[in-house]
Amino acid sequence: MKRCDIKLYRGYANKKELVVFGHVVKKYPSGEKKYTRRGFRYARTIIELFSIKTIPYLKVTLRVGNMIAQVTAEEDGYFRFQVPLHEQLPSGWHTYEVFIDEEVDGKKYRASATEEFFLPYKSSYGIISDIDDTFLISYSRRSFKKLFVLLSKNVQARKPFDDVVKHYQLLSFASRTHPHKTSNVFFYVSSSEWNLYDMIVRFAELNGLPKAVLKLKKIKSGLDDFVMTGAGSHDHKLRKIHNIIEFYPELQFILLGDDSQKDPVIYEDICRNFPGSIRAVYIRQTNKRSKPETTQLMKNIQALGIDACYFSQSSKAIIHSLDHGIVFQSPSDLEGIPVEKIPEEVLPVVQALKETK
């Protein structure tokens, strides 16, 4: 028996189709504790993640309920299913299974794994956010410092920006009809590689960020590539965001990014192509001074009739979301939302709105 592992990622669905994806690898580093190691042991964890060896061209089978589909993994072990959903599913998270049972050149490969996919609720929003320097402090513009932080600080030592978690928790209530926490589909789209998937998921969980579908960059399988992690073209982000918006024509989207790289340019392009599908754009200012080119791009977005906020502190973004009716458009929106279901950080704002009824 030839060993192989299947690394799955969270997927997403609409009423007609399901999209799930993953990699076939020789051996995937296991164990939750590896992301809380310290010093050299944690650096070794990151290096192990960038030393993953993939297996190409194996047949991969998907099972969801009574539905079965099959694809062949690509040269880098990546596989993706976009298949019809033949049965009606309720909104929320669901489980899917992928397995391999194949013999190639006299070698048998067997593996199986399960993950989740999300089906949005009616009238919910799609939230698309960058990761590095949008909610995770990463120093993207300073390559060597970014690399040092990646190798030296585990998920417990890495920090989100002040108030960013409050804002994302608040956005989980955004609705065009009636607010309901966890109804929105969150996508974290980044130029970080698939190698860092588990680290990002663990960081989000530890810090209370909403559960999300991640869309990352092509997996790397060598230390030469590791030195350039997160670098190169960001065109893949534009393509992935296009695909997400086209997949959900009934949703409106809220875009979040930062001015350290290409997010303002990418988001302006998205707004020009899908002006009716974008509710608001948020861009974090990463330097002490705002960038004139980013300021102009945000004005271009506003000229399309889309709310835009260029901010240095997430508290400003929170106020913008409330003032522009993106969340809790009126006191009546708060009916039926138990106090214990409201993020503690935004509770004073919510209570003040309730008192105005």
Stockholm file with secondary structure:
# STOCKHOLM 1.0

chainA/1-357         MKRCDIKLYRGYANKKELVVFGHVVKKYPSGEKKYTRRGFRYARTIIELFSIKTIPYLKVTLRVGNMIAQVTAEEDGYFRFQVPLHEQLPSGWHTYEVFIDEEVDGKKYRASATEEFFLPYKSSYGIISDIDDTFLISYSRRSFKKLFVLLSKNVQARKPFDDVVKHYQLLSFASRTHPHKTSNVFFYVSSSEWNLYDMIVRFAELNGLPKAVLKLKKIKSGLDDFVMTGAGSHDHKLRKIHNIIEFYPELQFILLGDDSQKDPVIYEDICRNFPGSIRAVYIRQTNKRSKPETTQLMKNIQALGIDACYFSQSSKAIIHSLDHGIVFQSPSDLEGIPVEKIPEEVLPVVQALKETK
#=GR chainA/1-357 SS CBCCEEEEEEEEECSSEEEEEEEEESCCCCCGGGGGCCTHHHHHHHHHHTTCCBCCSCEEEEEETTEEEEEECCTTSEEEEEEECCSCCCSEEEEEEEEEEEEETTEEEEEEEEEEEEECCTTBEEEEECCBTTTBCCCTTSHHHHHHHHHHCCTTTCCBCTTHHHHHHHHTTCBSSSCCTTCSEEEEEEEEEGGGHHHHHHHHHHHTCCCCEEEEECCCCSHHHHTTTTCSCCHHHHHHHHHHHHHCTTCEEEEEEESSSSHHHHHHHHHHHCGGGEEEEEEECCSSSCCHHHHHHHHHHHHTTCEEEEESSHHHHHHHHHHTTSSCCSGGGGTTCCGGGSCGGGHHHHHHHHHTC
#=GC SS_cons         CBCCEEEEEEEEECSSEEEEEEEEESCCCCCGGGGGCCTHHHHHHHHHHTTCCBCCSCEEEEEETTEEEEEECCTTSEEEEEEECCSCCCSEEEEEEEEEEEEETTEEEEEEEEEEEEECCTTBEEEEECCBTTTBCCCTTSHHHHHHHHHHCCTTTCCBCTTHHHHHHHHTTCBSSSCCTTCSEEEEEEEEEGGGHHHHHHHHHHHTCCCCEEEEECCCCSHHHHTTTTCSCCHHHHHHHHHHHHHCTTCEEEEEEESSSSHHHHHHHHHHHCGGGEEEEEEECCSSSCCHHHHHHHHHHHHTTCEEEEESSHHHHHHHHHHTTSSCCSGGGGTTCCGGGSCGGGHHHHHHHHHTC
//
